[in-house]
Amino acid sequence: MAAERKKNREELLQATEKELDKIVAATSIKARPLKGEDNIGVRVGKVINKFHVEKHFKIEIEETSFSYQTNQSKIDAEALLDALYIIDTSLDEETLSATDTVKAD
């Protein structure tokens, strides 16, 4: 499960970066560049909302430019949780201990 989560996160990050790179390029072209914080923000928002990994990026939008970088500390922090599972039960400790809860089928 941890390996699957890692792979999924990496794929989402790569897909997001690919789309964000297109926006960076659109703000840098000579003929009719993408400009305006609102216009750039709308395009960035569409990408961020599509892939749901916004917490892993530091984004800077200005009137005539857009830049981003990955937030490696957030990526690393999430990776630590990949193998962590939370098992919730409505039973009290006397009825079913934590150990027995994990062992239960």
N, C-alpha and C positions, 0 to 999 in steps of 0.2 A: 504494500500500500504506500509506503514512504517513497519508493522508487517511482511509482506511478504519479504521485503528487509532485515530485521534483520534475519529472518529465513534462507534466501538464503545465507547471509554472513556467518552465523554460520556454515552452512553445508559445504560451501567451505573451511572455515578455518579448520574444523575438518578433511575433506578429505585431505587437504594439509598436516596437521600435521601427519596424519596416514602415508602418503607416505614419508614425511621427516624423520619420525622415522625409517622407513626401511633403509634409507641411513645411519642414525646414527649407526644403528645396523650393517650394512655392513662394516662400517669403524672400528668397534670394535671387530669383530669376530677374532678368533685365526688363523683359516685356511684360507688362501688367502683373507685377508681383502681388501676392496676397498681402494685404496690409490692413491695419486697424485692429486694435486689441479685441474688439467685439467679433469681427470676422474670423480672426485667427482662433479666438477662444471657442467659437462655435465648432470649427473644424476639429480642434483638439478635443473638445467635449464629446464629439461623436466617436472618436477613436477610444477615448478613455472609457466611455460608457459601454462600448462594444466588448472590450476585453476585461474589464473589471480588475485591473491591476494598478490603478492610479496611485496607491500607497507606495508603490515601488519606484516611482519617478519623482524627480524634482523638476518642475516645469516653470519656465520663465517666458512670459508673453509681454512683448512691448509693441509699440505702435507699428513698427516696421520690421520686427524680427520675432523669431520664436526659437527657443533652445530648450533642451532637456538633458537630463542625465539620470542614470539609474541610481537608486538609493540602495547601495549594496548592504548597508547595515540592516535595513528593513527586510531585504531579501534573505539575508543570513538568519535574522531573527525568526522569520516565518519557517525557514528550512528546519530549524530546531524543533518545531512543533509537528513536523511531518509524521513522525512515528508515535505521536501522543494521541491517545484515544480517551475520550470521556464516556464513561458508562454511567448512566443515570437510572436510578430505580426509585420507586415510591415506597419501597419496603424499608423498614427501620433496620438498624444494625443488629438488633437482637434476632430478628426474623431471618435476615440474610446478611452475613458479614461481607465486607468488601472483597475479601479473598474468594468467598463462595460466589459472589456476584460475577466475578471475572471467570470463574470456572463454569458457571451455569451455561447451558446450551440454549 
